[in-house]
Amino acid sequence: MTWNLWWRFGPWRARRDAIAHVLREERPDVLGLQEVWGSDGENLAGWLAAELGMQWAWSRSPVQDRWHRRNGGDTSVDVGVAVLSRYPILRTAERRLPAAGFPDDGKTVLHALIDAPGGPLPFFTTHLNSGPAESAVRCAQVRELAAFVVERTGPGFPPVVCGDFNAEPDFDEMRLIGGYRTAPAAPGLVLLDAWRFADPAAPQGTWDIAHPDTDGFGDGPSRIDYLLVGLPGPGDRGRIRGARRAADRPVGGVWPSDHAAVVAELATGPLLPADPGG
């Protein structure tokens, strides 16, 4: 599952409870989160992990200025991306993404190696630049992202890459990260959009520019949030069985986020030996 949690905007305390409610219902095994807030002594990902009985990891953005300005100048709350997992997290790593000559928004990608059934699962989550004229930045970012994925992926499970890419499916950056509609961003890397395996009649938008708080996902929404999966590994592990949208309605009158979530089901395949570490 991947979900942008709308940082600390709006009625964030009520939204936090609504987010937890959604996750209790969805029960994702592995979850990538974007716009996750952290402050002294408290972190949204850590709070959710405690509530849900999951492990967690967080990557703080190294540049916070724009986010602090958007929050009225409050510098006590930071933003980042996170991974939650029902299975043990064997190790983590992060990579800074380039700004490519544009204002640096401090974007990172977080990697977590998950001790999933069937063998170690290389999982990645990120949040790319959002400017409408920043496709070139996002192209540079997905090249760095792809190189990081290749470095951190071994035999067995294909990589799972998720996040808010701030780009629609036909944008250059999404064609580039897929690696099958144009030359791949990293040699040999092909990532399938899980939404190709969703019901064609299902609503697919995850963010709606027509709504200030994106409360309505039905009026011309954009699909900018993705679960991307490498080609199936040995024993069919990682094969995409289906995908759907989630978190697309209020909980007790509260919208959990300004984004809908994306959920995919993957085949686990036969059991592989435990990760040797390193």
N, C-alpha and C positions, 0 to 999 in steps of 0.2 A: 504494500500500500504506500502511496505517496500523497502528501497533503501539505499545503502552505497554510500556516496557522495565523496569518495576519498580525504578527508580532504582538505589540501591546496596545493596539488601536481599539477604539470603541469600548464597550462594556467588558473589559478583558477578564474581570473576575467571573462574571456570569458566563462568558464565552469559555473560560477554562473548564468550568463544570460541564458545559455542553459538549466540548471536545472530548472530555473523558467519557461522557455518556455514549457518544458515537463510537469511540474505540472499544468500549465494553460490548457494544452490540456487534461490531465488525470482527473483533478478535483477530486482528492481523498477526501473523507469525513474525514478520519483519516489516518495519515501518520506516520510511524516510520522511523527515519533516523539514520544512523551510520556514523562515521568519520565526524562529524560536527565541524567546527572550530569556535572558539570564541577568540576574542582579546579585548583589552581595548576599550570599547565603541561600539563594533560591534560584532554581532553573526550571522552566516549564517542562523540559524533557525529563528532568530528574523527578519532578512532581508526578508527571504522568506515569513514569516507570514504576514509582512506588505504589501508585494507585492501582496499576494493572499487573503488577508482579513481573515486570520485564527488566532486562538490562538496557543500559543506554550509554551513548557517547555523544559528545557535542563538539562542534567546531565553531569557535567564536570568530566572527568577521574581524580582520585586523584593522579595518577602517570603519568607524562608527559615526562620523560627522553628519552625514546626510540623514541617518536614522534619528540621531539626537535632535536635529533641527526639526524633523517632522513630528517629533514628540514634544514640541514646545521648549526645546533646549535642555530637557532632563537628561543628564549624562550618567545617571545611576543605573540605567537599564540598557543592556547590550543585545545584539541580535546575532544569530548564527544558524547553522543547520545541524540536524541531529539524526541519529539512528536509534530506534528501539527494537529489541528482539526478545522473543520468548525463549530462544536458544542461547547458549553461551556465546559471547563475543570473544573470539580468540585473540584478536589484535586489531588495532586501528592505525590509520595514517591519514594525513590531510595534505592537500596541495593547494597553494595559492594560484588563482587564475589571473591571467593578464588583463590589463585595462586597455591595451592596444592604442595608446595615445589619447584616450578619452578620460574624463574624470574617474579616478579610481574609487570603486564602490566596495572594495575589499572582499570580492567574491572568493569562495573556497569550494573545494569538493572534499567530502568526508568519506573515507573508505572504512568499512568494518567487515572483517572476515567472520562469518557466522558459522557456528558448528551445527549445521542443519541436518535433518535426516537425509541420508544418502551421501553426505560428505560436506566439506567446507564450501560455503557459498560466498563468493566475492560480491559485496553489496556496496553501492556508491550512491550518495545523494548530493545534490548541488542546487544552486539558485543563480541563474545568469542575470546579466545586466538587463534592465527593463526599458531603456529608452527606445522610442519608436524608430529613431534613426541610428540605432546601435547594433544593427545586424552584423557589421564588420567586427565589432567587439565580441559579439557572441560567437562568431565563426572562429576567432582566435581562441576564445575560451573553450569551445568544444574540441579544438585540436589539442590543447593542453589536457583537457579532461580525457580524451581518447588515449593519449600517451600514458597517462596515469593508470587508466583501466588496463591497458596491455601489460604494464609493469607489474600490476598487482593480481593478475589472473593466471591461474595454473590449470592443469588438467582437472576434469571432473565437471563441476557445475559451471555453466556459462556465467559471465558477469551479469548482474542486474544493476542498471543505472537509472536513477529516478530523480525527479525534481521539477521545479518551476523553471522552464527554459525561456519564458517570456517570448515565445515564438510559436507561430501556428505551423501546422504540419508541412505546408508547402514552402516555408522559408528556407533560405540557403543553409542556415545553421542546422536545421533538422534533417535536411537531405544529407548534409555532410556527416553528422554524427551517426546516421543510419548506415552509411557505407555501401548501399546497394543501388542508390539512384544516381550516385556520382562516385568519384574516387573516395575511398574511405579516409577519415581524418587521421587514422593510424593504420599502417600496413596490416591488411588482413582482418581488421576489426569490422564486424557486421553486427548491428544491434537492431532487433526487430521491435517495432512499436506494438506493444501489447494490444492497443486498441484495434489493430487489424483483426483480432480474434473476438471482438465484442459483437453483440447483436447490432446489425446495421440500423435497426429501427430505434435503438436506445438513444436517449439524449447524451450528447458527448461533450458539450461545452463545460469548461471548468472555471471560466472567469468572464465577466460581462462588463465591457467598458461603458455600456449605457447606464449602468447603475453605480452611483457613488460608492455604495457599500457592497455592490455586487450581490444584493439580496435576491434578485430574480435571475435564475439560470436559464430562463426560457426565451428571452428576447434577444436573439442574435448573439449568443455567447461565443467566446473564443476558446479553443482547446490549446492551452499552453502548458499544461502539467502532464508529465509522461512517466510511464514505466517502460523502459527499453531493456530487452533481454537478448543476450548473445545466442548464436545458433545452438541447438540442443547438443548436450555432451553425451558421453557414453551412457548406454542404457536409457536413452531418451530423457535424461535428467535436464530440467530447465525448459522442457517444451511447454509453450503457453497453451493452457487449456481454455482460457476465457478471460474476459476483462469487463469491467463495468464501472460506472460512476457511483460514488457514495458521498455522504455528508452534504447532500444537496437540498436540505430542508431544515427549517428551524427546529430547535429542541426547546419545548416549553416557551415558545415565542422568541427565543434567542437564536440568531444565526451564529453557528460556531466559528465561522471564518468567512472571508470574502472569496474564497476558492472552494470548489468542490474537490473531493479526493478521487483518486483512481485506484482501483483494486484489481489485481490479476492473480490467477491461480496457476501455479507452475507444477509440473510433474517432478517428483523427487528422484525416481529411479531406484535401482538397488543400492544397498549400503556400500559406501566406500571406506577405506581405512581412515583412521583419525588423522588430522593434520599434523605433520611432523614438526611444525613450528619453524622458527627462523625468521 
